[in-house]
Structure formats: C-alpha cells, structure tokens
Amino acid sequence: MSTRILIIAHAPLATALRECALHVFPDCTREVIAIDVPPDEAPEDTFASAQHLLDVEPGQQILVLTDVIGATPSNVAQRLVQANESSLIAGVNLPMLLRTVCYRHENLEDLTSRALEGGTQGVLQLSGTSRTTK
C-alpha cells in the first residue's frame, strides 16, 4: 500500500504542485491530494474539507506537505496529523514533492527522510555573481 501524500497550501500552490507531480508521475492520481486554502476560508472549513478528501483507510499512512509554518494550511495540517498515522513537513517545494511521489511505496519514516532530502538538495545556486552598485 502506498503512502498517501496530502499537499495543503495557500491557493493555488497545492493544486499547482499536484499538477506538476502528475505531469511526471501520471499514475499517482489517487495517492496525491491537493487542498488549496483560499484567503477568506475559515480554518474549520479547511479542516472539514481535508478530512473528507483524505478518506483514510485503516492503517493508511499519510505524508502531509504544507507551505509555511504557522499559517492556516500548516495549522490545519497539524490537526490532521494528530488523528492519523502520519508525518508533517513544512516548506514544500517541487523537488521535495517529486522525490516523495517517486518513493511513495516506502514506509513513512523513510519517505519523510527522502522528502526532506529532496527539498533541501533541490535548492541550489546555479549561476550568478553579486554586483556592487555605487
């Protein structure tokens, strides 16, 4: 059984990240769930939507990826992980998500490590120099 991956982020980031993942891994539509949090939605409504969309089977593991610590998506995600066998990571980016989807069949602990590695290893300065202006 694959780990379900929930992306919960400020609109439209979650859906955009999911679409990118599906572009690379079109077979993961059931495993990757996106919840965009609109600026005017109450946290309770977001939480209810997330619970409904997750539809967790007994024993199902969930990796929750969110964008910013302390914001509504992160706060809702923290409530979600308390009720399930899950792990929560903030600071989601595309390299993190792609690594996660690629290894979604691993156990939750290993998958969490892979997600963190993908997120940090995917952030590099490729070129450029700083120019001083006078």
C-alpha positions as CSV (number, residue, x, y, z in Angstrom):
1,M,0.0,0.0,0.0
2,S,1.4,3.4,-1.0
3,T,1.6,6.3,1.4
4,R,-1.0,9.0,0.6
5,I,0.5,12.4,0.1
6,L,-1.5,15.5,1.0
7,I,-0.4,18.9,-0.1
8,I,-2.2,21.7,1.9
9,A,-1.0,25.2,1.0
10,H,-2.2,28.7,0.2
11,A,-4.2,28.8,-3.1
12,P,-3.3,28.0,-5.8
13,L,0.1,26.4,-4.7
14,A,-1.2,22.9,-3.7
15,T,-3.0,22.3,-6.9
16,A,-0.1,23.6,-9.0
17,L,2.3,21.3,-7.3
18,R,0.0,18.3,-7.7
19,E,-0.4,19.1,-11.4
20,C,3.4,19.2,-11.8
21,A,3.7,15.8,-10.0
22,L,1.0,14.3,-12.2
23,H,2.9,15.6,-15.3
24,V,5.9,13.4,-14.2
25,F,4.0,10.6,-12.5
26,P,0.6,10.3,-14.2
27,D,-0.1,7.1,-12.3
28,C,-0.3,8.8,-8.9
29,T,-3.6,10.5,-9.1
30,R,-5.1,8.5,-6.1
31,E,-2.1,9.0,-3.9
32,V,-1.5,12.7,-4.2
33,I,-4.2,15.0,-2.9
34,A,-4.2,18.8,-3.0
35,I,-6.0,21.3,-0.9
36,D,-5.8,24.9,-1.7
37,V,-6.6,27.2,1.2
38,P,-8.3,30.4,0.0
39,P,-7.6,33.6,1.9
40,D,-11.1,34.0,3.2
41,E,-11.9,30.4,4.3
42,A,-12.2,29.6,8.0
43,P,-9.7,27.1,9.3
44,E,-12.6,24.8,10.5
45,D,-13.9,24.7,6.9
46,T,-10.5,23.8,5.6
47,F,-10.1,21.1,8.2
48,A,-13.5,19.6,7.3
49,S,-12.6,19.6,3.6
50,A,-9.3,17.9,4.3
51,Q,-10.9,15.2,6.4
52,H,-13.4,14.5,3.7
53,L,-10.8,14.4,0.9
54,L,-8.4,12.2,2.7
55,D,-10.9,9.3,3.3
56,V,-8.2,7.3,5.1
57,E,-8.3,3.5,5.1
58,P,-7.3,1.8,8.4
59,G,-3.6,1.5,8.6
60,Q,-3.1,4.0,5.7
61,Q,0.0,6.2,6.2
62,I,-0.1,9.9,5.2
63,L,2.7,12.3,4.5
64,V,1.4,15.9,4.7
65,L,3.3,18.6,3.0
66,T,2.5,22.3,3.7
67,D,4.0,25.6,2.7
68,V,4.6,28.0,5.6
69,I,4.9,27.2,9.3
70,G,2.3,29.0,11.5
71,A,-0.1,29.8,8.6
72,T,-3.6,28.4,8.3
73,P,-2.6,25.5,6.0
74,S,0.1,24.4,8.5
75,N,-2.2,24.8,11.5
76,V,-4.9,22.7,9.8
77,A,-2.3,20.1,8.8
78,Q,-1.1,19.8,12.4
79,R,-4.7,19.0,13.4
80,L,-4.9,16.4,10.6
81,V,-1.8,14.5,11.5
82,Q,-2.8,14.1,15.2
83,A,-5.7,11.8,14.1
84,N,-3.8,9.6,11.7
85,E,-0.6,7.7,11.2
86,S,1.2,10.5,9.5
87,S,4.1,12.8,9.2
88,L,4.1,16.6,8.5
89,I,6.7,18.7,6.7
90,A,6.6,22.4,6.1
91,G,8.4,24.2,3.3
92,V,7.1,22.1,0.4
93,N,8.7,22.6,-3.0
94,L,8.6,20.7,-6.2
95,P,11.9,18.7,-5.7
96,M,10.5,17.6,-2.4
97,L,7.2,16.5,-3.9
98,L,8.8,14.7,-6.8
99,R,11.1,12.7,-4.5
100,T,8.2,11.9,-2.3
101,V,6.0,10.6,-5.2
102,C,8.9,8.6,-6.6
103,Y,9.3,6.7,-3.3
104,R,5.7,6.7,-2.1
105,H,5.8,2.9,-1.6
106,E,8.4,3.2,1.2
107,N,7.4,3.3,4.9
108,L,6.5,6.6,6.3
109,E,9.8,7.2,8.2
110,D,11.9,6.6,5.2
111,L,9.6,8.6,2.9
112,T,9.8,11.5,5.3
113,S,13.6,11.4,5.2
114,R,13.5,11.2,1.4
115,A,11.2,14.2,1.2
116,L,13.5,16.3,3.4
117,E,16.5,15.3,1.3
118,G,14.7,16.1,-1.9
119,G,13.6,19.5,-0.6
120,T,17.0,20.6,0.5
121,Q,19.0,19.1,-2.3
122,G,16.7,20.7,-4.8
123,V,17.7,24.2,-3.7
124,L,21.0,25.3,-5.3
125,Q,22.5,28.4,-6.7
126,L,23.3,27.5,-10.3
127,S,24.9,30.7,-11.5
128,G,25.2,34.4,-10.9
129,T,27.5,36.8,-9.2
130,S,26.7,39.7,-7.0
131,R,27.4,43.1,-8.4
132,T,28.0,46.1,-6.3
133,T,26.4,49.3,-7.3
134,K,27.9,52.7,-6.5
